[in-house]
Amino acid sequence: MDRGALPSLTRRICLLLQSPYLSATLRVILGALFVAASWDKILHPARFAEDVANYAILPPLFVNLWALILPWLEMIAGLFLIAGFLSRSSSLILSALLVSFIVAIFINIARGAEIDCGCFGTGEELGGITLLRDLVMLAMAVQIFFFDRGFFAVDSLLRERGSRGPSASGS
Amino acid sequence: MQAVKLEKKELRNLLLGCFFIVLLSLVVGLGLNFLRASPLPLCPPFLFASYEKIDPAQAQKLAREGRILFLDSRNHLQYKKAHLPAALNLPVKDFSALHPALTPLLPENGWIVIYGEGWGRPTERELAYLFRQAKDNRIKILDRGFRGWTEEGYPVVRR
């Protein structure tokens, strides 16, 4: 067995995981996932409020407020990620949301609650798959937060304009 | 020193970006809800209504006399797992469809006693509110819900 193969393979995997091109791809995938997830919630806020209430984590006073704001957080942060506008802030917000989802799902699985996930519309029961999917999405958001360099992103265009601006006026 | 300044600037931009996204979501979410034909109330109205409560011992006594109709406000799965004897399942979302069919089943000079899980989502209050909206005031809420009933050791029907 080639002893040098394993470290080299590990190094390659590490480089791939830190790749800004991977970040650009993940931005589009994660953004699209959140836009898709938010759509049904935006169209049917009362049904989504029921799903939030069934988790039995938020005090009932805040359930409707959360059910009205959360889908738009997902939609706006998702669209911003796809466009590459405020990418790091968007990925930070989505990471925080995903952590809260993971905690809520874990608590309800531990309780043995048989409730609707409410993740991408109705009809999906809470389970290990839901938890795993959210963990993968969290990993994607973290990768974007740390390694995104703004390829194919509005942020880069704005930065370029900003850096050109003063010199152009000075010349 | 330069690096620290840059980091501070980055952190400030990061937090400002987060604040902007949250504020935009808040304005769009609440604004569009306000424009809807039937907006979702920001604070659920059932939370502020007061309901008459009945403790498990008294409910058991009246149930023996046939003066109570128990309504289980939890979902179908929770009801199937275990419920009070002779209780009917009426989840909140099915109220408008099933309420007319309930009227002939209600005991004369009796009460409808609604119960929920006893913790978490207050489905019993939500259902009681819907009864009150439908001008049906013969309702009481079982104190401490299904949990209180089982803790007192009263019988339940299990799957």
Interface residues (C-beta under 8 A of the other chain):
Chain A: I42 P45 A46 A49 E50 A53 N54 A56 P60 L61 V63 N64 L65 A67 L68 I69 P71 W72 L73 M75 I76 A77 F80 L86 R88 S89 S90 L92 I93 E114 I115
Chain B: N13 L14 L15 L16 G17 C18 F20 I21 V22 L24 S25 L26 V28 G29 L30 L32 N33 L40 P41 L42 C43 P44 L47 N75 L77 Q78 V92 K93 W119 G120 R121 P122
